[in-house]
């Protein structure tokens, strides 16, 4: 007989397999739990980070509005808010902002905003700079002269950069504007009824019903006078003649000082002020200089920069001409005139002396910008809009003036008297 084999006991083996499977399942569940909770933590952290960013951004907005509310350059200040609602359910964060100027006459402000939400912090840094009046290639209060009446932009005239009037532009023919144009008036005054006879080329559009810009009164003149009174400036009395020389010097004639074409360096701080006298200017400038008079500025001939910024953007040559009344081109100035400067006539106009005589003198190239209270005459047109006396104006914009200004220029303000600022850059840390 054959005896059958007895089966082995497998219960111990099955128990071990069950324990292994249980361990693997528990390990998987543990890993899954770690992954889920880690993901939730990461999601919460990302959410907190995003909310902290927006809290910091709110701090920048608050500080910027506080800065803009000032009518003069403030010292350093803080803009703090212990609680700021952000996100759903009106959740709260907080920010602290430090506003710090540099030590420049024309300050740049650094706004450093630290936003906190939960356990997360974000810091945003915004640099802002005041806007100079020299930002505008052309700026006027009105285009109507109290002496000569309505003055026209005509065919052949050209203007780059921002152009603005607080009044209404008068257009005859087809002048060209290669930059943004704005006016407070809702309509343009056309000399021939408008298109097609009057057909200006607004290459970057025109804004009607624009906000008014506060035109400076005495603060710009006072600023240059303050600089000229310092040891590095030059302050003179009575009629003065300044001839700029391309080596960085100038020749100055002033009877009160007994100077007759006296050669000297341009003032180190860039300020030359003439009290109770007209100042006549011409020549070639090397350096930075603002010449101001509480009467008139007269332009005798070409004024050029030693290094032309149009071909060499590294040029540091920059001239400001500021008159309390008029800036006048003398009749003896040559044909095809060039004026490299930012020109300001605070209570008068930029104009040509005896503009209705002498015949057509070609182009007057203005490189820099022009700001006058009233539009002034620089020529005469016939019934067809052709210039028969004086110059055809070509206004080329010095793009450096987007973020800088001639020496001792003051900040531009809106119609309520608040300083206008522009944003330089924004960084996140």
C-alpha positions in Angstrom: 0.0 0.0 0.0 1.1 3.6 -0.6 0.7 6.0 2.2 -0.3 9.7 1.1 2.0 12.6 2.2 0.8 15.0 4.9 0.3 18.7 3.8 2.6 21.3 5.4 1.3 24.0 7.8 1.1 27.3 5.7 -0.5 29.5 8.4 2.8 31.1 9.5 3.6 32.0 5.9 0.3 33.6 5.3 0.6 35.7 8.5 3.9 37.0 7.4 2.5 38.0 4.0 -0.4 39.7 5.6 1.9 41.7 7.9 4.0 42.7 4.9 1.0 43.9 2.9 -0.4 45.7 5.9 2.9 47.5 6.4 3.1 48.4 2.7 -0.5 49.8 2.8 0.3 51.8 6.0 3.5 53.1 4.4 1.6 54.1 1.3 -1.1 55.8 3.3 1.6 57.5 5.4 3.4 58.7 2.3 0.1 59.8 0.8 -0.7 61.7 4.0 2.7 63.4 4.0 2.2 64.3 0.4 -1.3 65.7 1.0 -0.4 67.7 4.1 2.9 68.9 2.4 0.9 70.0 -0.6 -1.6 71.8 1.6 1.2 73.5 3.4 2.8 74.5 0.1 -0.6 75.7 -1.1 -1.2 77.7 2.1 2.3 79.1 1.9 1.8 80.1 -1.8 -1.6 81.7 -0.8 0.0 83.6 2.1 2.9 84.7 -0.2 0.4 86.0 -2.8 -1.6 87.8 -0.2 1.5 89.3 1.4 2.5 90.6 -2.0 -0.8 92.4 -2.5 -0.6 93.8 1.1 2.9 95.2 0.3 1.5 96.5 -3.0 -1.3 98.3 -1.1 1.4 99.8 1.1 3.1 101.2 -2.0 -0.1 102.7 -3.3 -0.8 104.3 0.1 2.7 105.8 0.4 2.7 107.0 -3.2 -0.6 108.8 -2.7 0.7 110.4 0.5 3.8 111.5 -1.4 1.7 113.0 -4.2 -0.4 114.9 -1.7 2.6 117.2 -0.8 3.2 120.5 -2.5 6.9 120.4 -1.8 9.6 117.8 -1.4 9.1 116.0 2.0 11.7 114.5 4.2 11.6 110.8 4.9 8.4 109.5 6.4 6.5 106.3 7.1 3.2 105.0 5.9 2.1 102.3 8.3 -1.2 100.3 8.5 -1.6 97.7 11.2 -4.5 95.9 9.4 -5.4 95.7 5.8 -8.2 93.5 4.3 -7.1 91.1 1.5 -8.6 88.0 0.0 -12.0 86.4 0.8 -13.7 86.7 4.1 -12.0 90.1 4.6 -8.8 88.4 5.9 -6.3 90.9 7.4 -2.6 91.5 6.7 -0.4 94.5 7.6 2.2 96.6 5.9 4.9 99.0 6.9 6.4 101.5 4.4 9.5 103.7 4.6 9.7 106.6 2.2 13.2 107.9 1.8 14.6 110.6 -0.5 18.2 110.7 -1.7 20.2 113.9 -1.0 19.9 115.3 -4.5 18.4 118.8 -5.2 16.1 116.9 -7.5 15.3 113.9 -5.2 14.5 110.4 -6.1 12.3 108.7 -3.5 12.6 105.1 -2.5 9.3 103.5 -1.2 10.1 100.2 0.6 6.9 98.4 1.6 7.0 95.2 3.7 3.7 93.3 3.6 2.9 90.6 6.1 0.2 87.9 5.9 0.2 85.0 8.3 3.8 83.9 8.7 4.9 85.2 5.3 6.4 88.6 4.4 7.0 90.2 1.0 9.0 93.4 0.4 8.4 95.6 -2.7 10.6 98.6 -3.5 9.4 101.4 -5.8 11.6 104.3 -6.9 9.8 107.5 -8.0 11.1 110.8 -9.2 9.4 114.2 -9.5 8.3 115.3 -13.0 10.0 118.4 -14.2 8.3 121.0 -16.4 11.0 120.2 -18.9 9.2 116.9 -19.5 7.0 118.8 -22.0 8.6 119.7 -25.3 6.0 122.5 -25.6 3.7 123.9 -22.8 1.6 127.0 -22.7 -1.3 128.5 -20.7 -2.9 129.9 -23.9 -2.2 130.1 -27.6 -3.6 133.6 -27.8 -1.3 136.5 -27.3 -2.6 139.5 -25.3 -0.8 141.7 -27.7 -1.0 139.9 -31.1 -4.2 137.9 -30.7 -4.5 134.4 -32.2 -1.3 132.7 -33.2 -1.1 129.7 -35.5 0.7 126.4 -36.0 1.1 126.3 -39.7 2.3 123.9 -42.5 6.0 123.2 -42.2 6.1 123.5 -38.4 7.1 120.3 -36.5 7.1 119.3 -32.8 8.4 116.2 -31.2 7.7 114.9 -27.7 4.8 115.8 -25.4 2.9 119.0 -26.4 0.3 120.6 -24.2 -1.7 123.8 -23.8 -4.1 124.7 -21.1 -6.0 126.5 -23.8 -6.8 125.6 -27.4 -4.5 125.0 -30.4 -4.9 127.2 -33.5 -4.0 125.2 -36.6 -3.6 126.5 -40.2 -2.7 123.9 -42.7 -0.7 120.7 -41.9 1.8 121.0 -39.0 3.3 117.7 -37.8 3.3 116.5 -34.2 5.5 113.5 -33.5 4.4 112.9 -30.0 1.4 113.0 -27.7 -0.6 116.2 -28.0 -3.2 117.4 -25.4 -5.3 120.5 -24.8 -7.8 121.5 -22.2 -10.3 122.8 -24.7 -12.8 120.3 -26.2 -12.2 121.6 -29.8 -9.4 122.7 -32.1 -9.5 126.1 -33.7 -8.9 125.6 -37.5 -8.0 128.6 -39.7 -9.7 127.2 -42.8 -12.6 125.2 -41.2 -10.7 122.0 -40.6 -10.0 119.0 -42.9 -9.2 118.7 -45.7 -7.7 122.2 -45.9 -6.4 122.1 -42.4 -5.1 118.6 -41.8 -2.6 118.4 -38.9 -0.7 115.1 -38.5 -1.1 114.0 -34.9 1.2 110.9 -35.2 0.6 109.9 -31.6 -2.9 111.2 -31.3 -4.4 114.2 -29.5 -6.3 114.3 -26.2 -9.1 116.9 -25.9 -10.6 118.0 -22.6 -7.2 117.1 -20.9 -6.4 118.1 -17.3 -4.9 121.5 -16.8 -1.3 121.7 -15.8 -0.3 124.3 -13.1 2.0 126.8 -14.8 4.9 127.9 -12.5 4.9 131.5 -11.2 7.9 132.6 -9.2 9.2 129.3 -7.8 11.4 128.5 -10.8 13.0 131.9 -10.9 13.5 131.9 -7.1 15.2 128.5 -7.3 17.8 129.7 -9.8 18.3 132.9 -7.7 18.9 130.7 -4.7 21.5 128.7 -6.5 23.2 131.8 -7.9 23.5 133.3 -4.4 25.6 130.3 -3.3 29.4 130.3 -3.4 29.5 128.2 -6.6 26.9 130.2 -8.4 27.0 133.7 -10.1 24.6 136.5 -9.2 24.6 139.7 -11.2 22.7 143.0 -11.4 21.8 145.0 -14.6 22.0 144.2 -18.2 24.4 141.3 -18.9 25.8 139.5 -22.0 26.9 135.9 -21.8 28.8 134.3 -24.6 29.3 130.6 -24.1 32.6 129.0 -25.2 33.0 125.4 -26.2 35.9 124.8 -23.7 33.5 125.0 -20.7 34.1 128.7 -20.1 32.1 131.9 -20.9 32.7 135.5 -21.5 30.6 137.9 -19.5 29.9 141.6 -19.9 28.3 143.4 -17.0 28.8 147.1 -16.3 28.0 146.8 -12.6 31.0 144.5 -12.2 33.1 146.4 -14.8 33.3 143.2 -16.7 33.9 143.5 -20.5 33.9 140.0 -22.1 35.5 138.7 -18.9 36.5 135.0 -19.4 35.5 132.7 -16.6 34.4 129.1 -15.9 30.7 128.4 -16.0 29.3 128.4 -12.4 30.1 125.1 -10.7 26.5 124.6 -9.5 25.0 125.6 -12.8 23.2 128.7 -11.6 23.6 132.2 -13.1 21.0 134.9 -12.2 20.6 138.4 -13.4 18.6 140.9 -11.3 16.9 144.0 -12.7 18.4 143.5 -16.2 18.1 141.7 -19.4 20.5 138.9 -20.2 21.7 138.3 -23.8 22.9 134.7 -24.6 24.7 133.0 -27.5 27.6 130.6 -28.2 28.4 126.9 -27.5 27.9 125.3 -24.1 30.1 122.7 -22.5 28.5 121.6 -19.2 25.3 122.3 -17.3 24.0 125.8 -16.9 20.7 127.6 -16.2 20.6 131.3 -16.9 17.7 133.3 -15.5 16.6 136.9 -15.4 13.8 138.6 -13.5 13.3 140.6 -16.7 14.0 139.2 -20.2 16.3 136.7 -21.9 17.6 137.8 -25.4 19.0 135.3 -27.8 21.7 136.9 -30.0 22.4 133.9 -32.3 23.0 130.2 -32.4 23.2 128.4 -29.1 24.6 124.9 -29.5 25.9 122.1 -27.2 29.5 121.2 -27.5 28.6 117.5 -27.6 25.4 117.0 -29.6 23.0 114.7 -27.6 21.2 113.8 -30.8 24.3 111.9 -32.0 25.9 111.2 -28.7 23.4 110.2 -25.9 26.2 110.4 -23.3 26.3 114.2 -23.7 26.2 116.1 -20.4 25.6 119.5 -21.9 22.3 121.0 -20.8 21.1 124.6 -20.8 18.1 126.2 -19.3 17.0 129.8 -20.2 14.4 131.3 -17.8 12.9 134.8 -18.1 10.3 136.4 -15.8 8.8 138.0 -18.9 9.9 137.2 -22.5 12.5 135.1 -24.2 13.2 137.1 -27.5 15.3 136.1 -30.5 17.0 139.3 -31.7 16.3 140.5 -35.2 20.0 140.3 -35.9 20.1 136.6 -35.3 21.1 134.6 -38.5 18.9 132.7 -40.8 18.5 129.0 -40.2 19.0 129.5 -36.5 19.7 126.7 -33.9 18.8 127.0 -30.2 19.8 124.1 -28.0 18.2 124.8 -24.6 15.0 124.5 -22.6 13.3 127.9 -22.8 10.9 129.3 -20.2 9.0 132.6 -20.4 7.1 132.7 -17.1 4.9 135.7 -17.7 5.4 136.3 -21.4 6.2 134.6 -24.6 9.0 133.1 -26.7 9.0 135.5 -29.7 11.0 137.0 -32.5 12.0 140.7 -32.3 10.4 142.8 -35.1 8.9 139.5 -36.5 7.0 141.3 -39.3 10.1 142.5 -41.1 13.2 141.0 -42.6 11.7 138.4 -44.9 11.7 134.7 -44.6 14.7 133.5 -42.5 14.4 129.7 -42.9 14.1 127.2 -40.1 14.6 127.9 -36.4 15.6 124.5 -34.9 14.8 124.4 -31.2 16.4 121.4 -29.5 15.2 120.9 -25.9 11.8 122.4 -25.2 9.7 125.5 -24.8 7.4 126.7 -22.1 5.7 130.1 -22.3 2.6 131.5 -20.7 1.5 132.9 -24.0 2.2 131.7 -27.5 4.5 134.4 -29.1 5.0 135.4 -32.8 8.1 134.1 -34.6 6.9 135.0 -38.1 4.1 136.1 -40.4 2.0 134.1 -42.9 0.1 135.2 -46.0 -3.4 134.3 -46.8 -2.3 130.9 -48.1 -0.4 130.0 -44.9 3.0 130.6 -46.3 5.6 132.2 -44.0 6.7 135.5 -45.5 8.6 136.9 -42.6 10.5 135.3 -39.7 11.2 131.6 -39.0 9.6 128.3 -39.5 9.8 126.6 -36.1 11.1 123.0 -35.8 10.9 121.8 -32.2 13.0 118.7 -31.5 12.7 117.0 -28.2 15.7 116.3 -25.9 14.7 112.8 -24.7 17.1 113.2 -21.7 14.5 115.5 -20.2 12.1 112.6 -19.7 13.9 111.8 -16.5 16.2 114.8 -15.8 16.0 118.6 -15.9 18.2 121.6 -16.3 20.0 122.8 -13.2 17.7 124.3 -10.5 14.5 123.6 -12.3 11.5 122.9 -10.1 8.9 120.1 -10.1 5.8 120.2 -12.2 2.5 120.3 -10.4 -1.1 119.5 -11.2 -3.9 122.0 -11.2 -4.3 121.5 -7.4 -0.7 122.3 -6.7 0.5 118.8 -6.0 3.8 117.6 -7.3 3.7 115.2 -10.2 5.8 112.0 -9.9 6.6 109.2 -12.3 7.7 105.7 -11.4 11.3 104.7 -12.1 11.3 101.0 -11.3 9.7 98.4 -9.1 11.6 95.5 -7.4 10.4 92.5 -5.3 12.6 90.9 -2.6 
